[in-house]
């Protein structure tokens, strides 16, 4: 069985590619990142093909604040379309294509025309559900724009219809696809694993302050307003909130008007630095409005850091409420603040959750179990 992967960037697909390669099932992986960036992923060069001609300049221009609005969306869409057609024209003989959603419409049709199978890998909720809930969230904070460009929605929904199967990482994702009318028989769940060779406990939280960590993009999608409100409601005399991640332009005007006392923004961190932050924080909070399965949750558990996660993070596929952390409703700063207070008041509970999180993540089997699950799905679909 030979599988081709396509992905814009890396995401979890290169961890998966290592697993497919280890089992002898990886034909090739295609990405929009340049080889200079991809070589750090450690795959043999002859298994990786790159189409960086648009994505690399887009990323560089975005970092310098040169892209925004309709022009940026046009470039992003062109990158997807051209990459997809480029892969479809060069697709080697294979049994199946596993394509990150948005990148596989033409490639999926090409493999199906040869008698192969097309698996669409969606890492978030159904794109129409995502658009609805995030557009609603933007309006709460005066951002007057839809979350998703209609062209991207049409493309992805065409992929969902075309695909022989849709892989999703969590029950939350499954519920959104069912709500949007996708047949249950087309959905296959494969929860992401954790790179236990990169995340482990390294140090202890400080005793002279209560340290709270957020890791991810700083955006409305990630629920940052509710995190900051919860932090203000939490009456600890020696509290510190560390926010690790890139700050998106959409939220910068709102942040500029907030009280950010005792809040530290680190920007994006290398994985070694993120591991240390997770290991030395009393708790990590992820109050996202919508996402499929946030990888940082498993990484935090592997570092012995308890979690407070919203019900829209896929967290209930990773940990049990009250055992390794707490699950809270979306948009509930009060619920977050109450759980922060509970952990601050009960150091023994925090230590117990830390230990349970380590045990849980080790039982999950890391990335290898995720790779095994994808291979199981692929075999099922190929057999028809």
C-alpha positions in Angstrom: 0.0 0.0 0.0 1.5 3.3 -1.1 0.2 6.7 0.1 0.8 10.2 -1.1 0.3 13.1 1.3 -0.3 16.8 0.3 -0.2 19.6 2.8 0.1 23.4 2.7 3.0 23.8 5.2 3.6 21.0 7.7 1.0 20.9 10.5 0.8 17.3 11.8 1.4 15.8 8.3 5.1 15.5 8.6 4.9 13.6 11.9 2.5 11.3 10.1 4.8 11.0 7.1 7.5 9.7 9.4 5.1 7.0 10.6 4.0 6.0 7.1 7.7 5.9 6.0 8.6 3.8 9.0 6.0 1.2 7.9 7.0 1.4 4.2 3.8 3.1 3.0 4.9 6.6 2.2 5.2 7.2 -1.6 5.8 10.9 -1.4 4.8 14.0 0.6 4.1 17.3 -1.2 4.2 20.7 0.6 4.1 24.4 -0.2 7.0 25.1 2.1 10.6 25.3 0.7 13.0 22.5 1.3 15.2 24.8 3.4 12.3 24.8 5.9 11.3 21.2 5.4 14.7 19.5 5.8 14.5 20.0 9.6 11.5 17.6 9.5 14.1 14.8 8.9 12.5 12.9 6.0 14.7 11.7 3.1 14.9 14.4 0.4 13.7 12.0 -2.4 10.4 11.6 -0.6 9.6 15.3 -0.4 8.5 17.6 -3.2 8.0 21.3 -2.7 6.0 24.0 -4.4 7.1 27.1 -2.5 6.8 29.7 -5.3 3.8 31.5 -3.8 3.6 30.4 -0.1 7.1 31.4 0.8 6.7 35.0 -0.5 3.3 35.2 1.1 4.6 34.3 4.5 7.5 36.8 4.2 5.2 39.6 3.1 2.7 38.8 5.9 5.5 38.9 8.5 6.4 42.4 7.3 2.8 43.6 7.4 2.6 44.0 3.6 -0.5 41.8 3.0 -4.0 42.2 4.1 -7.6 42.1 3.0 -8.7 40.9 -0.4 -5.3 40.9 -2.0 -4.0 38.5 0.7 -7.0 36.2 0.2 -6.5 36.2 -3.5 -2.9 35.1 -3.1 -3.8 32.4 -0.5 -6.5 31.0 -2.9 -4.1 31.1 -5.8 -1.5 29.2 -3.8 -4.0 26.4 -3.0 -5.3 26.1 -6.5 -1.9 26.1 -8.2 -0.3 23.7 -5.7 -3.2 21.3 -6.1 -3.0 21.3 -9.9 0.8 21.0 -9.8 0.5 17.9 -7.6 -2.3 16.4 -9.7 -0.1 16.8 -12.8 2.8 15.0 -11.2 1.0 12.4 -9.0 3.0 9.2 -8.9 1.3 5.8 -8.9 -0.2 5.2 -5.5 -3.1 3.5 -3.8 -4.4 6.6 -1.9 -3.9 10.3 -1.5 -4.3 11.9 2.0 -4.7 15.6 1.4 -5.0 18.4 4.0 -8.4 20.0 3.3 -8.1 22.8 0.9 -5.2 21.3 -1.0 -6.6 18.1 -2.6 -9.6 18.7 -4.9 -7.8 18.2 -8.2 -5.3 15.7 -6.8 -8.1 13.6 -5.3 -9.9 13.5 -8.6 -6.7 12.4 -10.3 -6.1 9.5 -8.0 -9.7 8.4 -8.2 -9.5 8.4 -12.0 -6.7 5.8 -11.7 -8.8 3.7 -9.3 -7.2 4.9 -6.2 -8.8 6.5 -3.1 -8.9 10.1 -1.9 -8.9 10.9 1.9 -9.6 14.5 2.8 -7.9 15.3 6.1 -9.8 18.1 8.0 -8.0 19.4 11.1 -10.8 21.7 12.2 -14.6 21.8 12.4 -16.7 21.7 9.2 -15.7 24.8 7.3 -19.3 26.2 7.2 -19.7 25.7 10.9 -16.3 27.3 11.4 -17.4 30.3 9.3 -20.6 30.7 11.2 -19.3 30.6 14.7 -16.2 32.8 14.0 -18.1 35.4 12.1 -20.5 35.6 15.1 -17.4 36.0 17.3 -15.9 38.8 15.2 -19.1 40.8 15.4 -18.9 40.7 19.2 -15.7 42.6 19.0 -16.5 45.0 16.1 -14.6 43.1 13.3 -16.9 43.3 10.3 -15.9 40.5 8.0 -16.8 36.8 7.5 -14.3 34.3 8.9 -13.9 32.4 5.7 -13.7 33.5 2.1 -16.6 32.0 0.2 -14.2 30.6 -2.4 -12.4 28.6 0.2 -15.8 27.3 1.6 -17.0 26.2 -1.9 -13.7 24.5 -2.5 -13.6 22.6 0.8 -17.2 21.5 0.6 -16.5 20.2 -2.9 -13.6 18.2 -1.4 -15.8 16.8 1.3 -18.3 15.6 -1.4 -15.5 14.2 -3.7 -13.5 12.4 -1.0 -14.0 8.7 -0.3 -13.4 9.4 3.4 -12.9 12.4 5.6 -10.5 12.1 8.5 -11.1 14.2 11.6 -9.3 14.5 14.9 -12.1 14.8 17.5 -15.7 14.2 18.5 -16.2 17.9 18.4 -15.3 17.9 14.7 -17.5 14.9 14.0 -20.5 16.7 15.6 -20.0 19.7 13.3 -19.8 17.6 10.2 -23.0 15.7 11.1 -24.7 19.0 11.9 -23.8 20.2 8.4 -25.3 17.1 6.8 -22.2 15.0 6.0 -23.0 11.2 6.3 -21.6 9.6 9.4 -20.3 6.7 7.3 -17.9 9.1 5.6 -16.2 10.3 8.8 -13.2 8.6 10.4 -11.7 9.8 13.6 -7.9 9.8 14.1 -6.7 11.8 17.1 -3.3 13.3 16.9 -0.4 11.9 18.9 2.3 13.7 20.9 6.0 13.7 20.0 7.2 12.3 23.4 10.8 12.7 22.2 10.2 16.5 22.1 7.9 17.1 25.1 8.6 15.9 28.7 8.7 17.6 32.2 11.6 20.0 32.5 11.6 21.9 35.7 8.9 22.8 38.2 6.5 25.8 38.5 7.7 28.6 40.7 6.6 28.8 44.3 6.5 32.6 44.5 3.8 33.1 41.8 0.9 31.3 40.1 1.9 31.0 36.5 -0.8 30.5 33.8 0.2 29.6 30.2 -1.6 30.1 26.9 0.1 28.7 23.7 -1.2 29.3 20.2 -2.1 32.1 17.8 -3.3 35.2 19.7 -6.7 35.7 18.0 -10.4 35.9 18.6 -10.7 32.3 17.4 -8.5 31.2 20.3 -10.8 32.9 22.9 -8.2 35.4 24.1 -10.8 37.9 25.4 -12.3 35.3 27.7 -8.8 34.3 28.9 -7.9 37.9 29.8 -11.2 38.5 31.5 -10.8 35.3 33.5 -7.3 36.4 34.5 -8.7 39.7 35.8 -11.5 37.8 37.7 -8.9 35.5 39.3 -8.0 37.3 42.6 -4.6 35.7 43.2 -2.1 38.3 44.7 0.9 36.8 42.7 -0.4 35.8 39.4 1.3 35.8 36.0 -0.2 35.0 32.5 2.3 34.0 29.8 0.9 34.2 26.3 3.1 32.3 23.8 2.3 32.7 20.1 2.1 35.1 17.2 -0.4 38.0 17.7 -2.7 38.3 14.7 -3.5 41.7 13.3 -7.2 41.3 13.8 -6.9 41.4 17.6 -4.2 44.0 18.0 -6.5 47.1 18.2 -8.6 45.3 20.8 -5.6 44.3 22.9 -4.3 47.9 22.8 -7.3 48.9 24.9 -6.9 46.2 27.5 -5.4 46.1 31.0 -2.4 43.8 30.5 -1.0 44.0 34.0 1.0 40.8 34.9 0.6 39.5 31.3 3.7 38.6 29.3 3.7 38.1 25.5 6.6 36.0 24.3 5.8 35.7 20.6 6.2 32.3 18.9 8.6 29.9 20.7 10.8 27.1 19.5 9.6 23.7 20.8 12.4 23.5 23.4 11.4 26.9 24.9 7.7 25.9 24.8 8.5 22.7 26.6 10.1 24.7 29.4 7.2 27.1 29.6 4.7 24.2 29.8 6.8 22.4 32.5 7.1 25.5 34.7 3.5 26.6 34.5 0.9 25.7 37.0 -1.8 25.3 34.3 -2.3 25.9 30.6 -5.6 27.5 29.5 -7.0 27.0 26.0 -10.4 28.8 25.7 -10.8 28.4 21.9 -14.1 29.2 20.2 -13.3 26.6 17.5 -10.6 24.2 16.5 -10.3 20.5 15.7 -7.7 19.1 18.2 -5.2 21.6 19.6 -1.8 19.8 19.6 -0.5 22.0 22.5 -2.9 20.2 24.8 -1.2 16.8 24.4 2.2 18.6 24.6 1.2 20.2 27.9 0.1 16.9 29.4 3.4 15.4 28.4 5.2 18.2 30.3 3.0 17.6 33.4 1.0 20.7 33.0 -2.8 20.4 33.8 -5.3 21.9 31.3 -8.3 24.1 31.3 -9.8 23.7 27.9 -13.0 24.8 26.2 -15.3 22.1 24.9 -14.5 23.2 21.3 -10.8 22.2 21.4 -11.1 18.5 21.1 -9.9 18.3 24.6 -12.5 15.7 25.6 -10.7 13.3 23.2 -7.4 13.8 25.1 -8.3 14.0 28.8 -11.1 13.4 31.3 -12.7 16.4 33.1 -11.6 16.5 36.7 -8.8 14.0 36.2 -6.0 15.6 34.1 -7.7 19.0 33.8 -11.0 20.8 33.4 -13.4 21.3 30.4 -15.3 24.5 30.3 -18.0 26.0 28.0 -16.9 28.4 25.3 -17.1 32.1 26.1 -17.2 31.5 29.9 -14.5 33.6 31.6 -16.3 32.9 34.9 -15.9 29.2 34.5 -12.2 29.6 33.7 -11.6 31.8 36.7 -13.3 29.4 39.0 -11.1 26.5 37.9 -8.0 28.7 38.2 -9.0 29.5 41.8 -9.6 25.8 42.5 -6.1 24.8 41.3 -4.5 27.7 43.1 -6.3 26.8 46.4 -5.5 23.1 46.1 -1.8 22.4 45.3 -2.4 18.7 45.9 -5.1 18.6 43.2 -2.8 20.3 40.8 0.0 17.8 41.5 -2.4 14.9 41.1 -3.6 16.2 37.8 0.0 16.7 36.6 0.8 13.1 37.4 -2.4 11.8 35.8 -1.7 13.8 32.7 1.7 12.2 32.3 0.2 8.7 32.7 -2.6 9.6 30.2 -0.3 10.8 27.4 2.0 7.9 27.8 -0.9 5.5 27.4 -1.9 7.3 24.2 1.2 5.9 22.5 2.4 9.2 20.9 2.5 9.7 17.2 2.9 6.0 16.4 -0.7 5.3 17.4 -2.0 8.1 15.2 0.0 6.7 12.3 -1.4 3.2 12.9 -5.0 4.6 12.9 -4.5 6.4 9.6 -3.1 3.2 8.1 -6.1 1.3 9.4 -8.5 3.9 7.8 -6.6 3.8 4.5 -6.7 0.0 4.3 -10.5 0.1 5.0 -11.1 2.7 2.3 -8.8 1.0 -0.3 -10.6 -2.3 0.2 -13.8 -0.4 -0.6 
